Amino acid sequence: MARREGNGRRGARLGRQREPMDGKAFRLARLLGRADKLVVAAVDHGAFHGPIAGLEDPVAACSKLMGADAVLMAPGMIRHVAHLFAAPQSPWLITRLLWNSTYCFQWNYSQSRHRTILSVAQAVALGADVVLASLSINTGSEEADADNAGRFSACVQQAAELGVPIIGEYYPAGTQKMSSQELHENIRIGCRVAAELGADLIKTFYTGPQFRRIAESAPAPILVLGAEKTPQDRDALKLARDAAAAGARGIVFGRNILQSANPAGFVQAVRAVMNQQADIDQAVRQYGLT
């Protein structure tokens, strides 16, 4: 009788368990569980404009990023730095699946032509935990828009089949010609499109206090990109703080980390400002920033 009662209690406990998670949901929960607001370091610039300042030595640069939640890099760089990310609690690895001509700012490209450089299966084989695919629409060409959406959707389907979370990087074409309101409206539409096409997370521009409308209308967590290097570290910290307050799930910084006088300290400062609501001036002093 005691055995039967024990089995009954065990069955009741099993019955109260949550529904099983698929691989993508499991991986996504682990990534989002690293922090309330994620700090992602981007070191993929070399794939678009060569060895920028702070990234001349990729191994040395990546060794300073261990405090980040994840690191975004181009696929060919993973094998050179993978040994740095093998330890427990190391940042997750995110890699790109598509190459976008617009990111080659030095050549003034503006048509946002996207081409596949890696499959999701190849990314997993390299060791990536998460993949990223870029999306640009409203380029001025219906053919280019449809082609970009098709390539993006193909990446989404591959990721779903393999249970890998995918970040949709929405980057409008011709941002330099847009007013702040035009940029906001473009991104508001683009983020919803990326989510509708299946992105698990979205990476895009912060558009100011009204960014909350974007975050609330896109059914996927949004990571704000840091874009250009700010004049001082404190300016980037303010961007991170404001974006978090407006609903961003995290921040993706590249130059602002790599070109800081103290990259490792900058990562910790961003984490403190976004997750512990640390005072910016205090964070600047504590981590030796500008």
DORO-432547 format. One line per 4 residues: number of its first residue (from 1); for each residue x, y, z of N, C-alpha, C. Coordinates in nm, 3 decimals. Layout:
NUM) X Y Z X Y Z X Y Z ~ ...
***
This chain:
1) 0.083 -0.122 0.000 0.000 0.000 0.000 0.086 0.126 0.000 ~ 0.192 0.124 0.083 0.280 0.242 0.087 0.343 0.268 -0.048 ~ 0.379 0.160 -0.119 0.440 0.176 -0.251 0.342 0.241 -0.348 ~ 0.213 0.195 -0.339 0.115 0.251 -0.432 0.091 0.399 -0.402
5) 0.089 0.437 -0.273 0.069 0.579 -0.240 0.187 0.663 -0.289 ~ 0.307 0.608 -0.273 0.424 0.682 -0.320 0.420 0.704 -0.469 ~ 0.383 0.599 -0.545 0.373 0.614 -0.689 0.266 0.715 -0.727 ~ 0.159 0.717 -0.647 0.055 0.814 -0.677 0.101 0.956 -0.659
9) 0.178 0.978 -0.551 0.229 1.113 -0.529 0.326 1.152 -0.640 ~ 0.409 1.057 -0.683 0.505 1.086 -0.792 0.429 1.120 -0.920 ~ 0.322 1.044 -0.946 0.244 1.073 -1.066 0.182 1.210 -1.060 ~ 0.137 1.251 -0.940 0.078 1.384 -0.927 0.180 1.492 -0.953
13) 0.305 1.467 -0.901 0.411 1.567 -0.924 0.441 1.579 -1.072 ~ 0.451 1.465 -1.142 0.479 1.468 -1.285 0.367 1.539 -1.361 ~ 0.246 1.520 -1.313 0.134 1.583 -1.381 0.136 1.734 -1.370 ~ 0.203 1.786 -1.268 0.209 1.931 -1.250 0.326 1.994 -1.325
17) 0.411 1.912 -1.387 0.525 1.968 -1.458 0.478 2.048 -1.580 ~ 0.563 2.141 -1.622 0.532 2.220 -1.740 0.538 2.133 -1.865 ~ 0.474 2.184 -1.970 0.481 2.115 -2.097 0.626 2.113 -2.145 ~ 0.668 2.004 -2.213 0.806 1.996 -2.262 0.838 2.111 -2.357
21) 0.962 2.161 -2.349 1.006 2.269 -2.436 1.078 2.210 -2.557 ~ 1.057 2.270 -2.674 1.136 2.228 -2.789 1.274 2.291 -2.780 ~ 1.363 2.250 -2.870 1.501 2.295 -2.862 1.517 2.446 -2.871 ~ 1.441 2.509 -2.961 1.454 2.655 -2.976 1.409 2.727 -2.849
25) 1.293 2.688 -2.796 1.242 2.752 -2.675 1.339 2.732 -2.559 ~ 1.398 2.614 -2.551 1.495 2.585 -2.445 1.616 2.676 -2.456 ~ 1.673 2.685 -2.575 1.791 2.769 -2.595 1.759 2.918 -2.573 ~ 1.643 2.960 -2.621 1.604 3.100 -2.606 1.584 3.135 -2.459
29) 1.523 3.044 -2.383 1.502 3.069 -2.240 1.636 3.079 -2.167 ~ 1.732 2.997 -2.206 1.864 3.002 -2.142 1.935 3.133 -2.173 ~ 1.923 3.180 -2.296 1.986 3.307 -2.332 1.920 3.423 -2.258 ~ 1.789 3.432 -2.265 1.719 3.543 -2.201 1.730 3.537 -2.050
33) 1.755 3.419 -1.997 1.768 3.404 -1.853 1.901 3.451 -1.798 ~ 1.994 3.488 -1.884 2.125 3.533 -1.837 2.116 3.668 -1.766 ~ 2.021 3.750 -1.805 2.004 3.881 -1.742 1.869 3.939 -1.780 ~ 1.820 4.028 -1.698 1.695 4.097 -1.731 1.713 4.178 -1.859
37) 1.828 4.247 -1.870 1.864 4.322 -1.990 1.998 4.268 -2.040 ~ 2.000 4.216 -2.162 2.120 4.152 -2.215 2.221 4.255 -2.266 ~ 2.348 4.222 -2.249 2.457 4.302 -2.305 2.529 4.215 -2.407 ~ 2.522 4.255 -2.534 2.582 4.179 -2.643 2.695 4.262 -2.703
41) 2.810 4.199 -2.722 2.924 4.266 -2.784 2.931 4.225 -2.931 ~ 2.943 4.321 -3.020 2.953 4.293 -3.164 3.098 4.309 -3.209 ~ 3.152 4.203 -3.268 3.290 4.208 -3.319 3.295 4.160 -3.464 ~ 3.186 4.182 -3.536 3.175 4.132 -3.674 3.207 4.239 -3.778
45) 3.261 4.351 -3.736 3.285 4.462 -3.828 3.379 4.428 -3.942 ~ 3.475 4.339 -3.916 3.574 4.306 -4.017 3.515 4.248 -4.144 ~ 3.397 4.189 -4.134 3.333 4.130 -4.252 3.279 4.236 -4.346 ~ 3.274 4.361 -4.301 3.220 4.469 -4.383 3.319 4.582 -4.407
49) 3.404 4.614 -4.308 3.502 4.719 -4.331 3.638 4.690 -4.271 ~ 3.677 4.564 -4.269 3.814 4.531 -4.233 3.846 4.554 -4.086 ~ 3.976 4.561 -4.054 4.018 4.571 -3.912 4.003 4.712 -3.856 ~ 3.887 4.740 -3.797 3.864 4.872 -3.740 3.946 4.887 -3.612
53) 3.959 5.010 -3.565 4.031 5.036 -3.441 3.969 4.959 -3.327 ~ 4.053 4.892 -3.250 4.007 4.811 -3.139 3.984 4.666 -3.174 ~ 3.985 4.636 -3.304 3.959 4.499 -3.350 4.071 4.450 -3.442 ~ 4.186 4.516 -3.435 4.298 4.471 -3.518 4.342 4.330 -3.479
57) 4.339 4.301 -3.350 4.374 4.169 -3.298 4.247 4.108 -3.239 ~ 4.178 4.021 -3.314 4.049 3.967 -3.267 4.059 3.890 -3.137 ~ 4.167 3.813 -3.118 4.180 3.735 -2.996 4.193 3.827 -2.875 ~ 4.277 3.928 -2.888 4.295 4.023 -2.778 4.165 4.097 -2.748
61) 4.093 4.135 -2.854 3.967 4.207 -2.835 3.864 4.119 -2.765 ~ 3.849 3.995 -2.811 3.748 3.906 -2.754 3.781 3.865 -2.611 ~ 3.907 3.865 -2.576 3.945 3.827 -2.440 3.893 3.926 -2.336 ~ 3.854 4.045 -2.381 3.804 4.149 -2.291 3.652 4.150 -2.280
65) 3.588 4.052 -2.343 3.442 4.054 -2.354 3.374 3.946 -2.272 ~ 3.446 3.885 -2.179 3.391 3.772 -2.105 3.275 3.811 -2.014 ~ 3.257 3.939 -1.988 3.145 3.982 -1.904 3.016 4.002 -1.981 ~ 3.021 3.991 -2.115 2.901 4.007 -2.197 2.815 3.881 -2.190
69) 2.689 3.896 -2.226 2.600 3.780 -2.230 2.618 3.703 -2.360 ~ 2.654 3.772 -2.465 2.675 3.707 -2.595 2.768 3.794 -2.677 ~ 2.830 3.732 -2.777 2.920 3.803 -2.868 2.879 3.769 -3.010 ~ 2.860 3.872 -3.091 2.824 3.856 -3.232 2.949 3.864 -3.317
73) 2.971 3.762 -3.401 3.089 3.762 -3.487 3.058 3.698 -3.621 ~ 3.141 3.729 -3.719 3.129 3.668 -3.851 3.173 3.522 -3.842 ~ 3.120 3.435 -3.928 3.148 3.292 -3.915 3.295 3.254 -3.924 ~ 3.371 3.321 -4.008 3.511 3.283 -4.024 3.599 3.315 -3.905
77) 3.547 3.396 -3.814 3.627 3.435 -3.698 3.611 3.338 -3.581 ~ 3.505 3.259 -3.581 3.477 3.173 -3.466 3.593 3.080 -3.436 ~ 3.649 3.016 -3.537 3.755 2.918 -3.512 3.881 2.980 -3.452 ~ 3.899 3.109 -3.474 4.017 3.176 -3.422 4.004 3.212 -3.274
81) 3.882 3.225 -3.227 3.860 3.272 -3.089 3.778 3.177 -3.004 ~ 3.737 3.064 -3.059 3.647 2.973 -2.988 3.702 2.928 -2.854 ~ 3.834 2.915 -2.843 3.893 2.868 -2.716 3.861 2.963 -2.600 ~ 3.835 3.090 -2.630 3.804 3.186 -2.525 3.665 3.165 -2.467
85) 3.578 3.097 -2.543 3.437 3.086 -2.503 3.400 2.945 -2.458 ~ 3.500 2.864 -2.428 3.475 2.725 -2.390 3.446 2.708 -2.240 ~ 3.480 2.806 -2.160 3.463 2.794 -2.015 3.316 2.812 -1.976 ~ 3.274 2.753 -1.864 3.138 2.773 -1.815 3.109 2.922 -1.793
89) 2.987 2.962 -1.819 2.941 3.100 -1.801 2.999 3.196 -1.905 ~ 3.070 3.144 -2.005 3.122 3.231 -2.110 3.006 3.287 -2.192 ~ 3.029 3.398 -2.260 2.923 3.453 -2.346 2.880 3.353 -2.453 ~ 2.756 3.362 -2.490 2.705 3.281 -2.601 2.759 3.336 -2.732
93) 2.771 3.249 -2.832 2.820 3.290 -2.963 2.704 3.308 -3.060 ~ 2.700 3.424 -3.123 2.602 3.455 -3.227 2.679 3.476 -3.356 ~ 2.631 3.418 -3.466 2.699 3.443 -3.593 2.600 3.481 -3.701 ~ 2.653 3.548 -3.803 2.571 3.598 -3.913 2.551 3.493 -4.020
97) 2.432 3.498 -4.081 2.400 3.409 -4.192 2.399 3.482 -4.325 ~ 2.377 3.613 -4.321 2.366 3.693 -4.443 2.467 3.807 -4.443 ~ 2.509 3.846 -4.560 2.598 3.961 -4.580 2.515 4.071 -4.645 ~ 2.526 4.193 -4.594 2.445 4.305 -4.643 2.536 4.415 -4.694
101) 2.519 4.454 -4.819 2.608 4.553 -4.880 2.601 4.689 -4.811 ~ 2.488 4.724 -4.752 2.473 4.856 -4.690 2.571 4.876 -4.575 ~ 2.614 4.768 -4.511 2.705 4.781 -4.398 2.845 4.824 -4.438 ~ 2.875 4.822 -4.567 3.006 4.869 -4.616 2.999 5.021 -4.633
105) 2.993 5.089 -4.521 2.972 5.234 -4.523 3.080 5.308 -4.601 ~ 3.201 5.255 -4.598 3.313 5.324 -4.662 3.297 5.333 -4.814 ~ 3.210 5.251 -4.870 3.188 5.252 -5.015 3.056 5.317 -5.053 ~ 2.984 5.368 -4.953 2.860 5.441 -4.976 2.754 5.357 -5.049
109) 2.752 5.227 -5.024 2.647 5.143 -5.080 2.513 5.178 -5.014 ~ 2.406 5.163 -5.087 2.276 5.201 -5.031 2.160 5.112 -5.073 ~ 2.186 5.006 -5.148 2.077 4.926 -5.203 2.039 4.807 -5.113 ~ 2.116 4.782 -5.007 2.085 4.674 -4.913 2.065 4.540 -4.984
113) 2.166 4.500 -5.056 2.163 4.369 -5.120 2.213 4.263 -5.021 ~ 2.132 4.164 -4.994 2.164 4.059 -4.898 2.200 3.930 -4.971 ~ 2.303 3.862 -4.923 2.340 3.733 -4.980 2.373 3.636 -4.866 ~ 2.337 3.511 -4.887 2.362 3.408 -4.787 2.510 3.371 -4.784
117) 2.569 3.370 -4.665 2.709 3.332 -4.650 2.724 3.206 -4.567 ~ 2.615 3.161 -4.504 2.623 3.048 -4.413 2.483 2.991 -4.390 ~ 2.473 2.860 -4.382 2.346 2.798 -4.343 2.342 2.786 -4.191 ~ 2.224 2.763 -4.137 2.212 2.744 -3.993 2.288 2.620 -3.950
121) 2.280 2.513 -4.029 2.352 2.390 -3.996 2.503 2.415 -3.991 ~ 2.553 2.494 -4.084 2.697 2.526 -4.083 2.732 2.611 -3.962 ~ 2.643 2.702 -3.923 2.668 2.785 -3.806 2.676 2.699 -3.680 ~ 2.586 2.603 -3.668 2.586 2.513 -3.553 2.714 2.430 -3.552
125) 2.756 2.385 -3.669 2.878 2.306 -3.678 3.000 2.386 -3.635 ~ 2.997 2.518 -3.655 3.107 2.604 -3.613 3.107 2.630 -3.463 ~ 2.993 2.604 -3.397 2.983 2.625 -3.253 2.890 2.737 -3.212 ~ 2.818 2.798 -3.307 2.729 2.909 -3.273 2.611 2.859 -3.190
129) 2.569 2.940 -3.094 2.453 2.910 -3.011 2.326 2.972 -3.068 ~ 2.343 3.087 -3.133 2.232 3.165 -3.188 2.277 3.216 -3.324 ~ 2.183 3.235 -3.416 2.217 3.289 -3.547 2.146 3.422 -3.567 ~ 2.198 3.499 -3.661 2.142 3.631 -3.691 2.129 3.646 -3.842
133) 2.014 3.694 -3.885 1.992 3.723 -4.027 1.943 3.866 -4.040 ~ 2.000 3.940 -4.133 1.962 4.080 -4.153 1.842 4.089 -4.247 ~ 1.767 4.196 -4.230 1.649 4.221 -4.313 1.640 4.370 -4.343 ~ 1.626 4.404 -4.470 1.601 4.542 -4.510 1.484 4.541 -4.608
137) 1.387 4.627 -4.584 1.276 4.646 -4.678 1.257 4.796 -4.698 ~ 1.166 4.832 -4.786 1.146 4.972 -4.823 1.276 5.030 -4.879 ~ 1.344 4.950 -4.961 1.472 4.992 -5.020 1.452 5.079 -5.143 ~ 1.329 5.086 -5.193 1.304 5.156 -5.319 1.289 5.061 -5.435
141) 1.315 4.934 -5.410 1.303 4.832 -5.514 1.216 4.718 -5.462 ~ 1.102 4.695 -5.528 1.016 4.586 -5.486 1.088 4.452 -5.501 ~ 1.168 4.438 -5.606 1.241 4.314 -5.628 1.341 4.289 -5.516 ~ 1.415 4.394 -5.477 1.512 4.379 -5.370 1.443 4.346 -5.238
145) 1.330 4.413 -5.210 1.257 4.387 -5.086 1.210 4.243 -5.080 ~ 1.151 4.195 -5.189 1.102 4.058 -5.192 1.216 3.958 -5.179 ~ 1.326 3.987 -5.246 1.443 3.899 -5.237 1.497 3.895 -5.095 ~ 1.507 4.012 -5.030 1.557 4.017 -4.893 1.465 3.942 -4.797
149) 1.334 3.960 -4.814 1.239 3.891 -4.728 1.246 3.740 -4.749 ~ 1.266 3.699 -4.874 1.277 3.557 -4.904 1.400 3.493 -4.842 ~ 1.514 3.561 -4.850 1.637 3.509 -4.790 1.624 3.503 -4.637 ~ 1.566 3.608 -4.581 1.547 3.611 -4.436 1.457 3.495 -4.392
153) 1.347 3.474 -4.462 1.253 3.369 -4.426 1.316 3.230 -4.440 ~ 1.401 3.212 -4.539 1.470 3.084 -4.554 1.557 3.056 -4.432 ~ 1.623 3.159 -4.381 1.705 3.143 -4.259 1.618 3.107 -4.140 ~ 1.503 3.172 -4.129 1.411 3.146 -4.018 1.366 3.000 -4.021
157) 1.333 2.949 -4.139 1.287 2.811 -4.150 1.398 2.712 -4.114 ~ 1.519 2.739 -4.159 1.632 2.653 -4.123 1.652 2.650 -3.971 ~ 1.644 2.768 -3.912 1.664 2.777 -3.767 1.555 2.700 -3.692 ~ 1.432 2.709 -3.740 1.323 2.638 -3.676 1.343 2.487 -3.685
161) 1.389 2.440 -3.799 1.410 2.296 -3.818 1.518 2.242 -3.725 ~ 1.617 2.325 -3.694 1.729 2.281 -3.611 1.715 2.324 -3.465 ~ 1.608 2.395 -3.431 1.587 2.435 -3.293 1.684 2.542 -3.244 ~ 1.720 2.634 -3.332 1.818 2.738 -3.299 1.749 2.875 -3.300
165) 1.764 2.955 -3.195 1.704 3.090 -3.196 1.768 3.176 -3.305 ~ 1.686 3.260 -3.366 1.737 3.349 -3.470 1.701 3.494 -3.439 ~ 1.800 3.580 -3.451 1.781 3.724 -3.433 1.759 3.787 -3.569 ~ 1.654 3.865 -3.582 1.631 3.941 -3.703 1.688 4.080 -3.687
169) 1.788 4.112 -3.767 1.851 4.244 -3.759 1.784 4.335 -3.861 ~ 1.697 4.423 -3.812 1.628 4.512 -3.905 1.706 4.642 -3.918 ~ 1.757 4.666 -4.038 1.842 4.783 -4.065 1.790 4.850 -4.191 ~ 1.720 4.962 -4.178 1.663 5.028 -4.295 1.769 5.077 -4.392
173) 1.736 5.077 -4.518 1.824 5.137 -4.619 1.806 5.288 -4.618 ~ 1.914 5.361 -4.641 1.906 5.506 -4.654 1.875 5.580 -4.526 ~ 1.924 5.531 -4.413 1.894 5.596 -4.286 1.944 5.740 -4.280 ~ 2.055 5.767 -4.350 2.113 5.901 -4.344 2.024 6.007 -4.408
177) 1.926 5.964 -4.486 1.836 6.059 -4.553 1.703 6.074 -4.481 ~ 1.685 6.001 -4.372 1.556 6.002 -4.303 1.554 6.103 -4.189 ~ 1.438 6.161 -4.167 1.417 6.239 -4.046 1.401 6.142 -3.930 ~ 1.408 6.190 -3.808 1.394 6.103 -3.692 1.258 6.034 -3.692
181) 1.154 6.106 -3.736 1.020 6.046 -3.737 1.008 5.943 -3.847 ~ 1.069 5.969 -3.962 1.067 5.871 -4.071 1.140 5.744 -4.031 ~ 1.252 5.761 -3.961 1.327 5.644 -3.915 1.244 5.564 -3.816 ~ 1.181 5.632 -3.725 1.098 5.563 -3.625 0.988 5.483 -3.694
185) 0.918 5.544 -3.787 0.807 5.476 -3.852 0.856 5.357 -3.935 ~ 0.969 5.375 -4.002 1.027 5.266 -4.081 1.060 5.147 -3.991 ~ 1.123 5.177 -3.877 1.163 5.071 -3.786 1.042 5.008 -3.718 ~ 0.941 5.087 -3.688 0.819 5.032 -3.628 0.757 4.927 -3.719
189) 0.751 4.957 -3.847 0.695 4.862 -3.943 0.791 4.744 -3.962 ~ 0.921 4.774 -3.978 1.018 4.669 -4.005 1.031 4.567 -3.894 ~ 1.025 4.613 -3.769 1.035 4.520 -3.656 0.915 4.427 -3.652 ~ 0.798 4.480 -3.682 0.679 4.394 -3.684 0.689 4.293 -3.798
193) 0.739 4.337 -3.912 0.757 4.245 -4.025 0.854 4.134 -3.988 ~ 0.967 4.170 -3.926 1.066 4.069 -3.887 1.006 3.968 -3.791 ~ 0.925 4.015 -3.697 0.859 3.924 -3.603 0.757 3.837 -3.674 ~ 0.682 3.895 -3.765 0.582 3.819 -3.839 0.648 3.712 -3.926
197) 0.768 3.738 -3.974 0.840 3.641 -4.055 0.910 3.535 -3.970 ~ 0.908 3.551 -3.836 0.955 3.444 -3.750 1.076 3.472 -3.664 ~ 1.124 3.596 -3.658 1.239 3.626 -3.573 1.206 3.602 -3.426 ~ 1.299 3.541 -3.353 1.282 3.517 -3.210 1.321 3.639 -3.127
201) 1.418 3.714 -3.176 1.459 3.842 -3.119 1.483 3.936 -3.236 ~ 1.487 4.065 -3.207 1.510 4.164 -3.313 1.620 4.259 -3.267 ~ 1.705 4.295 -3.359 1.810 4.393 -3.333 1.786 4.512 -3.426 ~ 1.778 4.633 -3.369 1.751 4.749 -3.452 1.791 4.876 -3.379
205) 1.763 4.991 -3.442 1.797 5.122 -3.386 1.703 5.162 -3.272 ~ 1.757 5.239 -3.181 1.676 5.307 -3.080 1.629 5.439 -3.140 ~ 1.501 5.470 -3.123 1.444 5.588 -3.187 1.400 5.696 -3.088 ~ 1.449 5.687 -2.965 1.410 5.786 -2.866 1.296 5.735 -2.779
209) 1.239 5.823 -2.695 1.134 5.782 -2.601 1.018 5.709 -2.666 ~ 0.988 5.745 -2.793 0.876 5.680 -2.861 0.909 5.536 -2.902 ~ 1.031 5.492 -2.875 1.070 5.354 -2.904 0.978 5.255 -2.834 ~ 0.918 5.295 -2.726 0.829 5.204 -2.652 0.716 5.153 -2.742
213) 0.670 5.236 -2.834 0.566 5.193 -2.927 0.616 5.077 -3.013 ~ 0.743 5.082 -3.050 0.801 4.974 -3.131 0.809 4.847 -3.048 ~ 0.859 4.860 -2.925 0.875 4.743 -2.838 0.741 4.678 -2.807 ~ 0.637 4.758 -2.792 0.507 4.704 -2.756 0.434 4.641 -2.875
217) 0.470 4.682 -2.997 0.398 4.631 -3.113 0.472 4.520 -3.186 ~ 0.591 4.485 -3.140 0.666 4.375 -3.199 0.665 4.256 -3.102 ~ 0.601 4.145 -3.137 0.591 4.032 -3.045 0.720 3.950 -3.036 ~ 0.831 4.018 -3.019 0.961 3.954 -3.000 1.048 4.053 -2.925
221) 1.132 4.007 -2.832 1.219 4.098 -2.758 1.312 4.174 -2.854 ~ 1.337 4.301 -2.823 1.419 4.383 -2.912 1.550 4.421 -2.842 ~ 1.659 4.401 -2.916 1.792 4.445 -2.873 1.827 4.570 -2.953 ~ 1.861 4.677 -2.885 1.896 4.802 -2.951 2.043 4.798 -2.993
225) 2.072 4.843 -3.114 2.212 4.849 -3.158 2.274 4.982 -3.121 ~ 2.402 4.979 -3.090 2.470 5.099 -3.044 2.511 5.193 -3.155 ~ 2.520 5.140 -3.279 2.556 5.220 -3.397 2.694 5.283 -3.380 ~ 2.707 5.411 -3.412 2.838 5.476 -3.414 2.895 5.495 -3.274
229) 3.026 5.510 -3.269 3.094 5.537 -3.143 3.049 5.672 -3.090 ~ 3.007 5.677 -2.965 2.966 5.802 -2.904 3.090 5.880 -2.861 ~ 3.078 6.014 -2.845 3.194 6.094 -2.805 3.258 6.046 -2.675 ~ 3.177 6.007 -2.578 3.228 5.958 -2.450 3.153 5.832 -2.409
233) 3.215 5.754 -2.321 3.151 5.632 -2.271 3.017 5.662 -2.206 ~ 3.010 5.773 -2.132 2.887 5.806 -2.059 2.770 5.827 -2.157 ~ 2.799 5.873 -2.279 2.691 5.890 -2.377 2.633 5.756 -2.417 ~ 2.718 5.656 -2.433 2.671 5.522 -2.466 2.595 5.460 -2.350
237) 2.640 5.485 -2.228 2.569 5.435 -2.111 2.430 5.496 -2.101 ~ 2.420 5.623 -2.136 2.288 5.689 -2.136 2.197 5.626 -2.240 ~ 2.253 5.596 -2.358 2.174 5.530 -2.461 2.121 5.397 -2.410 ~ 2.207 5.318 -2.346 2.166 5.189 -2.293 2.057 5.205 -2.187
241) 2.076 5.301 -2.099 1.977 5.324 -1.992 1.842 5.365 -2.051 ~ 1.844 5.458 -2.146 1.720 5.508 -2.203 1.649 5.399 -2.283 ~ 1.726 5.320 -2.357 1.665 5.212 -2.437 1.600 5.109 -2.346 ~ 1.667 5.075 -2.237 1.610 4.979 -2.143 1.481 5.032 -2.083
245) 1.479 5.160 -2.049 1.360 5.221 -1.991 1.244 5.225 -2.090 ~ 1.277 5.228 -2.221 1.174 5.235 -2.324 1.131 5.097 -2.373 ~ 1.179 4.991 -2.308 1.130 4.858 -2.341 1.225 4.766 -2.412 ~ 1.348 4.811 -2.439 1.446 4.724 -2.503 1.484 4.610 -2.409
249) 1.507 4.491 -2.465 1.545 4.374 -2.385 1.695 4.366 -2.366 ~ 1.767 4.456 -2.434 1.912 4.457 -2.420 1.975 4.551 -2.520 ~ 2.107 4.551 -2.523 2.184 4.641 -2.608 2.293 4.563 -2.679 ~ 2.323 4.604 -2.802 2.433 4.545 -2.879 2.533 4.657 -2.908
253) 2.648 4.652 -2.845 2.751 4.753 -2.864 2.871 4.691 -2.935 ~ 2.925 4.765 -3.033 3.046 4.723 -3.101 3.158 4.820 -3.073 ~ 3.163 4.927 -3.150 3.270 5.027 -3.134 3.273 5.085 -2.993 ~ 3.156 5.104 -2.934 3.153 5.164 -2.801 3.221 5.077 -2.696
257) 3.227 4.946 -2.720 3.304 4.859 -2.633 3.448 4.854 -2.680 ~ 3.468 4.819 -2.807 3.602 4.794 -2.859 3.693 4.915 -2.852 ~ 3.636 5.034 -2.866 3.716 5.156 -2.869 3.712 5.233 -2.738 ~ 3.657 5.171 -2.636 3.663 5.229 -2.502 3.804 5.210 -2.447
261) 3.847 5.299 -2.359 3.978 5.283 -2.296 3.981 5.161 -2.205 ~ 3.863 5.114 -2.164 3.853 4.998 -2.076 3.736 4.912 -2.122 ~ 3.753 4.831 -2.228 3.642 4.752 -2.282 3.575 4.662 -2.180 ~ 3.654 4.590 -2.100 3.595 4.500 -2.000 3.515 4.579 -1.896
265) 3.569 4.693 -1.854 3.498 4.777 -1.758 3.372 4.837 -1.817 ~ 3.378 4.871 -1.946 3.261 4.928 -2.011 3.147 4.827 -2.013 ~ 3.177 4.700 -2.042 3.075 4.595 -2.041 3.010 4.587 -1.903 ~ 3.090 4.590 -1.798 3.035 4.582 -1.662 2.952 4.706 -1.629
269) 2.997 4.821 -1.678 2.922 4.944 -1.653 2.786 4.940 -1.720 ~ 2.782 4.892 -1.845 2.654 4.881 -1.915 2.561 4.786 -1.840 ~ 2.615 4.674 -1.796 2.534 4.578 -1.722 2.476 4.643 -1.596 ~ 2.558 4.719 -1.523 2.513 4.782 -1.400 2.406 4.888 -1.426
273) 2.426 4.966 -1.531 2.331 5.073 -1.563 2.196 5.016 -1.607 ~ 2.200 4.908 -1.687 2.076 4.853 -1.740 2.004 4.763 -1.640 ~ 2.080 4.689 -1.559 2.018 4.589 -1.473 2.007 4.629 -1.326 ~ 2.098 4.713 -1.280 2.092 4.757 -1.140 2.057 4.904 -1.127
277) 2.023 4.968 -1.240 1.989 5.110 -1.242 2.098 5.194 -1.175 ~ 2.222 5.156 -1.199 2.336 5.230 -1.142 2.340 5.371 -1.200 ~ 2.386 5.464 -1.119 2.404 5.602 -1.164 2.516 5.606 -1.267 ~ 2.494 5.677 -1.376 2.592 5.680 -1.485 2.725 5.741 -1.439
281) 2.720 5.853 -1.371 2.845 5.915 -1.326 2.922 5.823 -1.232 ~ 2.850 5.754 -1.147 2.915 5.662 -1.055 2.980 5.544 -1.131 ~ 2.907 5.492 -1.233 2.960 5.383 -1.314 3.085 5.427 -1.390 ~ 3.083 5.549 -1.439 3.200 5.601 -1.513 3.322 5.604 -1.420
285) 3.302 5.651 -1.299 3.413 5.658 -1.204 3.459 5.518 -1.163 ~ 3.365 5.432 -1.133 3.397 5.299 -1.083 3.475 5.216 -1.182 ~ 3.442 5.229 -1.312 3.506 5.144 -1.412 3.610 5.218 -1.497 ~ 3.649 5.336 -1.455 3.756 5.407 -1.523 3.721 5.447 -1.665
289) 3.599 5.497 -1.686 3.553 5.534 -1.820 3.558 5.685 -1.839 ~ 3.514 5.729 -1.955 3.516 5.874 -1.984 3.374 5.930 -1.991
***
